[in-house]
Amino acid sequence: MLKGQQTWVFQQKPVIISTGTAGGPFEANGNIADDFDILHEDLWLGKDSYEQAHQMLLENAVDKALTKAALKKEDIQFFLAGDLVNQITPSSFAARTNQIPYLGLFGACSTSMEGLALGSFLVNYQGAKRILTGASSHNAAVEKQFRYPTEYGGQKPPTAQWTVTGAGVAVVAQQGLGPVVTSATIGRVVDMGLSDPFNMGGAMAPAAVDTIITHLHDRGVSPDYYDLIVTGDLGKIGREVSLELLNEKGYPVSEEKYQDCGLMIYREGQPVLAGASGAGCSATVLYGHLLNKMKKGEIQRLLVVATGALLSPLSFQQKETIPCIAHAVSIEAGGM
């Protein structure tokens, strides 16, 4: 049911019965490498282009999620996915491979929670028995669109973030064992007039705060209701801005309770500047690391707020500012 203006509360509590994650060589040396199902040794993944490698990452994650759930593609009603490449071709081409009825999504780095929110809505209201949803990114495919090709070797400022090479998907079902999706808050576009594509965290932080406050207000809960609130992916700069804004607006959150996917995936010493980014960042951190912690009983209630910068190479070239958005999904330990 709708609660407030922007929040769905899922009375049937759709279940995340299975997940699949895949990553690249940089992620294999990261902080949560053990939480990936598949890790590749090189960025090419044996393909002729980085875009084809990107597609393969998503296909890997889908195959792993289905295998873990002992399901066939025919058991899934809909596939909701998106990425950062022009016209989300890696996701669409992966849907061509999988032949599951497909809804392509673009919410930039917020796509992971956009898909989980919409997929849970479909399952909750009997629109599907099972859906697959996920998001992906590839460092070498995405960086050349929004910044510079990696071969160029251009210098980046300290505010820049490293695009994750990874894909994360989930199977959401009406019944089964696993964490349950209890609610979702659909964010609104927030644009504070920033235009620097090398400071995504600073641009997206106000959107994250807007959605977090709306979610808490609509649900009638305080930040303490959750064991952990996780944004993805604001990085170091955006997380600091968000903590300050939440405090100013009367919703103080401790640094221990509020984490960011962009600061969780890589280890100290990896040259990621302000942290990680990319549509695959929050998808892999949630569907791998965070849900593993939930299965271990370390987290009971989790709020994931995926953030996206809705710019394009064309809008940047035309000197447009960066509109941003954030979608929040609450997940609780169910029948594990």
C-alpha positions, 0 to 999 in steps of 0.5 A: 500500500502507499504510505505518505507520498512516495513510499510503498509498504509491501504487506506480502513481504516479497522474499529475496530467495537468491542472489548472484554477483560477478566482479573483475580483477580490481574487485578481486583485490578488494575488501569484500572479494570473498562475497562475490560469486564469480571473479574474473582475472582480466577486464576483457573477460575473453571478449572482443570489447569492454561492452561485451565483457560488461554484458557477460558480467550480468549474464554471469550474475543471472546464471549464478542466481538461477543456479543457487535457487535451482530455477530455470529461466522459464520460472522467471516472469520478468527481468528488470535491469539497467546500466550506464552504457548508452541505451543500456545495451549490456543489459538489453543484450543480456536480456536477449541472451536470457530470453526472459520478458524484460523491462530495461531501467535507467536510474544511473547508479540508483538502478539497483534499488529502482529495480528492486523496488519495482520488482518487489511491487510486481511480486507483492501485488501478484503481478509475478511469482518471481522476478530477476532484478539487477544492475551492472557496470564496467570500469573501462566501458563506463569511464570512457563515456563519462570521463576519459578512456582508461588508455588516456591516463588522464589525471583525476581530482581527489573527488573522483570515484572509481567505476566498479566492474561488477554485476549483482542480481536478485531473484525476488519471489512470493514465497521462499526462504531469505530476507524480505523486502518490506518497503520502498521509497521512490525518490524525486529528482534533486538538482543543486546546480553542481556540474562537475562530473568528477564530484558525483558524491557531492552532487548526489548527497542532497538527493540521498538525504531527501529520500532518507528523510522522506522514507523515515517520515512516511514510515513513521520511524527514526534512523534507530529503527534500522541496524544499518543505513547504506547509501550507494554510492556517494563515496567519501565526499558525499557521505560526509555531506550527507551526514552533515545535512541529516544532522542539520535537518534534525535526523542525526545518524551515527557514523557507525550506523550510516555507511556507503557502498562506495567505501565498502567495496575496496580496501585501503590502499587501492587507488580509488580516490574518493571511493567507488561508483557505478551501477554495479557498486550498490548491486554487488555490495548489497547482493553479496556482502550485505545480504551475507551479513544478514544471513549471519545474523549481523544485520536484522533491518537494513535500509539501502539508498541507491543514488544516481546522477542523471547526466549524460555525455551530451548534457555535460557537453551542453553545460547542463547541471547534474540532476540526481535521484535516490531510491530507498528499499528496506530489507529485513531478515525473514525466514533465513 
